[in-house]
Amino acid sequence: MNLATLLIAHQVLTLGSVRHAARLLDRPPSTVVAAMRRLQAEIAIPLATTSSTGTQSTLEGVRLTKELANAASLVVRTARLGGISGRAELRAARLSTSIPAIRRFIAVARTGSIRSAAREIGMGQPQLTRQLKAMERELGILLFSRSAKGIVLTKEGRAALALAEALERIWSRISRHAARRFRKSLVVARFGSIIPFGRESNVAKILAVLAAEWHRRTPDDPLFISSTISEELLRSLESRALDAILLDTDAIPSGLNFRIISRSRMMLVGLPRPRREIPSDIRTLLLTTPVALLSLKSGLRQKFVTLMEDVLTDSERERVSFVEADSMPVVANLVYDHGYVTILPELSLGLTVGTFKSIVLPRKYDAHFTIAWRPSPSSEKVARQVLEILKDVIDPESKPH
């Protein structure tokens, strides 16, 4: 990581264009792109995304805007130390002095001895001397004057030291947070789950317990939890984007390991409306009330298709009115506010089950809550820990015998 990279990244994020930044700094676009890649790799976070409309800062890019602006200003001021003529930005965009070299310069200035500094930072004295001379050549100034008593900062050296210390503080703030994120990105466990119906649902409570207990047991190995529909969970598991998943089905593709951790009765649920009670028999309900459903990619939708095939004729199935949305909050609002019914496991409703008018379906439609994982050491390690935690929170009465 060198000084020019900080200035280049600041200009790209400010101008929203690699080409504009390249023209402003008189650098090839390929050099600007390489600088952005270098910085993003160094801090292990994306700062910008590129599209046909230009370069847009990510949320992290926006967050770091002020830090990068301050760093860029310091880099330009550093370039001015040599008394250059013309635009200092053009000179600054070519500074190859690295952040480690800046830190070594600070160590030498603090100890007043190249030998002591070399010993302190664990590198050879000749190598450190060469780095200081290279820094002096690039900046066009003399950093130290030598005497019988050792080395002393020159006037320009003192100015360079103030700028170097400020740059080092900024870089430490950026890289310290990035180092922590990068370390976590290497050890984080990724767990996927079906979408909870709401905050009160048992699925949501189980996931919260899992997150809290995982953090208590292994605070240095964080757990990332995401929720989506069953087909997406399986795809993410097979592509290694997830280590283990929680599904509401026992129809697991071959090649995956799984364990059923509980089962739940399935229900058709809705909210009774004034002047319009929900019918108490399944056939009448399906033919007279609109249904809110997740897509065919979800396990719940598969249950509903099976139910329709069992209780309705072909012509009756054509009369069923339903809305499809791959969003459980949308389904929930359709039920709460617009008179729809939906199909859900009883466990998904949790304490809110008494709020709804419901029809409990026969046992053949039961949902089986299943943990699935790949047959690989990393995936099995996550699955074992998840199962160890969940054995204490799953209702024993709901577990299959």
N, C-alpha and C positions, 0 to 999 in steps of 0.2 A: 504494500500500500504506500503510494507516494503522495506528495503534496499536490501535484497537478490533478490527481484523480478527484480530490475533494472539491477543487474549483470546478472541474468539468461536470461533476455530478450536480453541483448546485445550479449551474447554468442550464443543464438539461431539464431539471425539475422546475426551474423558474420559467423558462421559455416554453416548456411543453413540446420540445422538438429537438431531436438529435441533430438534424441538419442546421437548424438555426444556431444551436450552440456551437457546432463545428465552424460555421461561418464567422460567428462573433469572435471565437478564439483562434481562428486561422489554423484549425487542425483538421485532418481528414476525418470524415464521418466514421470510418472504421476504427480510428483511434478513440473517438468519443464513445462508440459502442463498447469497445474493449474496456474502457475505464469504468463504465457503468456496470459491466459484468464483473469486473474485478472487485469493485466496492460491494456489490450485492453478495458476491461469494464470500467476501471477507466477513461481512456482518451477518450472513446467513438469513437475510430477509429481502424480499423484492421491494424495490423502491418505486418502480414505475411499470406500467404496462403499455404496450404499443398497439395501436389500431390504425385504421385507415384515416382517422381524424387527427392522429398525432400521438404524443406520449402523455399519458395521464399518471399522476402520482397515485400510488397506493395509499392506504390509510397510514401505513408506517412511513411512507415517503412524506406525507403531509406532517406527520408528527415530528419528523427529523428536519423539517425545513429550516427552522431557526438555527439549529445546531450547525447544519451544513452552510447556511448563510454566514454565520460567525466564523466558521472555519475557512470559508472562501475568502473572506475579508482579511483574515490573518495571513493566508497564503499570498495574497496580493501585496500586503505590506512587507512580507518577507522578501518578495521579489524586488521591491523598491530599495532594499538595503544597499544594493550595489550601485545606486545612483544611475540606473538605466534611463535612457531617453525613450520617448514613445509610450505606448500603452503598456502599463505594468501587467495587465491581464494576459497579454500575449506571452510575456516572459513567464508569468506564473503558471500558465497552462503547459509549460515545458519543464517544470521543476521535477526532477526525478529523485530528489532527496526523500528517503523513506521515513515512515513513522518510527521504525526501530532506530534509524540513524539519529533522528531527533532525540529520542530517549537517551541514546549513548552520549550525545553532545551535552545533554542536561546533566548526566552522571559525571562527566569530566569537569564541567563547570562547578558542580557541587563539591567534588572532592579536591579540585585544584591540582589533580595529578592524573596523567594518562595511565600510568602504571597502576595506581590504586583503583581507578575506574575500571580498567581492563580486568583486574582481579575480581572486583565486585560483580561485574556483569558476566564473567566467565568467558572471556574471549582473549585472544592474543593481543599483546600490546602493538606489534607491527600492523595487524589488521585494523585495530582501532585508530591508529595514527593515519592509515591510508583513508579511512572513512572520513575523518575530520578534514583532511586535505581535500578530498573530493567535494565535501560540502562547501568548503571555502571557495574552491574554484567555481562551483556552480552559482553560488551567491555573489561572487565577485568581491568578497570582503575577507579580512583577516579576523578570525574569531579570537585567537589567543596571541599574546606576546610571550616569548620565552625568556626566562632569566635564570640565574643561578639558584634561585629559591623555588623554581617550578614554573608553572604557567599561570598567566593572569588574563582575564577577559579584556579585550580591547573595548573601546566605546561602541563600535559596531557589534562586537560580540555580546555586550550587555543588552543591546537592543534585540539582537537575534535570540538571546536567551529568554527574554520576556515573551516574545512571540512564540518561541518553541514551547515554553511552559503552558501558555494559554492553549496552543494547539493540542498539546498532549492531554490537557484536562478535558477538552472537548472530545477527542478521540477515545479517551478512557470511558467517558459517559456513554458514547455510542457503542463501543465494542464490549463494554461490560454487560449491558443489557443483551446485546446480540450474542455474546458468548453463552449467556445463560439460556437464551432461546435455542441456540444451536445445540448445546449440550442436551436440552430437553428433547429436541427433535430427534436425537439419536437414541434416546431411551424411552420415549413416550410409548405407552400402550394404547392402541386404538380399538374402541369397542363400539359396535353399532347396535341399534335397537329399533324395533317397531315404534311407531309414533304414539306416545301416550295420548289418551283422549283429553286429559286436562290435568291440572295440578293435583287434584284429589285422587286421581286414578292410582291403582296399586303399581302399575308399570312405572309411573313417574316417581312414586315413592321408592320403589326398588332401585331405580337408577340413581336417585339422590343418595340413598344409603350406600350403594356401591361406590359412588364417587367419594363420599366422605370417609368411608372405611378404608378405601384404597389409599387415599391421601394420608390417613392416620398411620397406616402400616408401612407405606413406602413413599414418604414425602419427596424423595429425590428421584422417583420413577413415576412421573405423573401419568394419569389416565385421561385420555380424550374420549368423550362420548358424543356420538352423533345419532340422530334419529331420522329414518326415512322408511320407505315401503320395502316389503320383503324382497322383491326382485333386485332392487338396488343394493340391498344389504348383501345378498348372495353374490352379486357381481363384484362388489367391493371386497368381499372376503376372498374370492377366488383370484382377484388381481393383486392381493396382498395390501390393499389400501386399508383394510381392517384386519385385526388379529382374531377377533371373536365377535359373534353377533347373538342377539336375542330375537327369536322369531316366535310367531304365534301359530306355528304348524309343526307337525312331525314329518312332513313330506320333504325330507332333506336330500339333495342330490347326492348320488354316489360319489365317493372319493373324499367326502367330508366326515369328520367325527362329530358326534352330537350327543347330548344328554337332555332328556326331558326333565325339567325341574318342577313343573306344576301343570295342572290342567284347570280349565275354567268352563263353566256352562256358557253357551252362547245365548244371546238375547236379542230380540228386536225391541228397540227402545225409542221412545219419543216423549214429548211433553204433552199432557192432556190440554186441550184448548176449551175455553168456554163455548158452549153450544155445540161442541164437536168432540166427543170422546173417541179415543183410539179404539178401534174394534178389538175384540178379545180373541178372535181366531185369526190364524196366520193368513189364510187364503183371502179373507175379506180385507185384512189390513193391507196386503200387498196390492190389491186391486183398487183400493180407494184412497190410499195415502201416498204422497210422493216420497221417494227413498233417496237418501244421500249416501253415496258410496265412494270409496277409494277405487282406483283403477284396477284393471285385471292383473296388474303387477303385484297386487297385495294379496296376502293370505285371506283377509276378511272378505274381499270380493269373491274369491274362489268359494268360500263357504256360502255366500249369498247365491251364487249361481247354482250350487248343488241344491240349496233349499228350494229355489224356484222350480228346478227340474222335478223335485219330489212332490210339490204341492200344487203346481199349476200345469194346465194343459199348454200345448204349443200356442194356441190362439190366445190364451190368457196371458202368457208370458209377453206377448206383443203389446199388451195393454198396460203393463207395469211402467209407471212414470218414475224416472230417476235422474238425478244429477250426479255427475262424476267429477271428482276433484282429488288430486293427489296432495291433499293438505288436510290433516286432521282438524286443525282449528276452523277451517271453512266448513267441514262436515259438522263440527260441534255447533257452530253458529246457525247452520241450517236447521239443526234439531232444536236448539234453544229458542230461536227467534222467528222461524218461518214455517213451523208445523211439519217438518220432515221427520221421518224415522230413519234409523240406521241399524246395522248389525254390529254388535260388539261383544267381546268376552265380558263376563260379569266382573272379572278382576280389573278390567280397564276403567270401570266406573268407580270402584273404591267406595268411599263414604257417600258419594252422591247417588248411589243406586236407588235410594228411596225417593229421590226427586222425580224419577221417570216412571211413566207407565211402561211396563215391559211384558214381553211374552218370552218365557224361558223355553228354549228349543230342546228337543230330545238329546240324549247323551251322544248320539251318533254324530252330532255337529260340534261336540266339545272342541275348544281350542287347547292345543298343547303348547305350553311355553317351553321353548327349547333353546339351549345354548349350543351353537355350532362353531367349529373351528377347523382350520386346515391341519393335516397330519404333518406338522413341522415343529421343530423344537420351540421356536419363538412363539408360534400361535398356541401351542399346547401349554406353554408356561403361563400365558395370559389367561387362557381358559381355566386352568387349574386354580389360579388365584381368584378369578371371578366366582367359580363354583364354591370355593372355600368360604368366601364372604357371603354369598347368597344363601348358603345352607342355614344361616342363622336368621334370615329375614323372610324366607318363603313360608307361607302358611302350611304347616304339616298336613292339615286336613285336605289340602288341595293337591298334594303330591300323588302321583300315580302309584298304585300298589303293585 
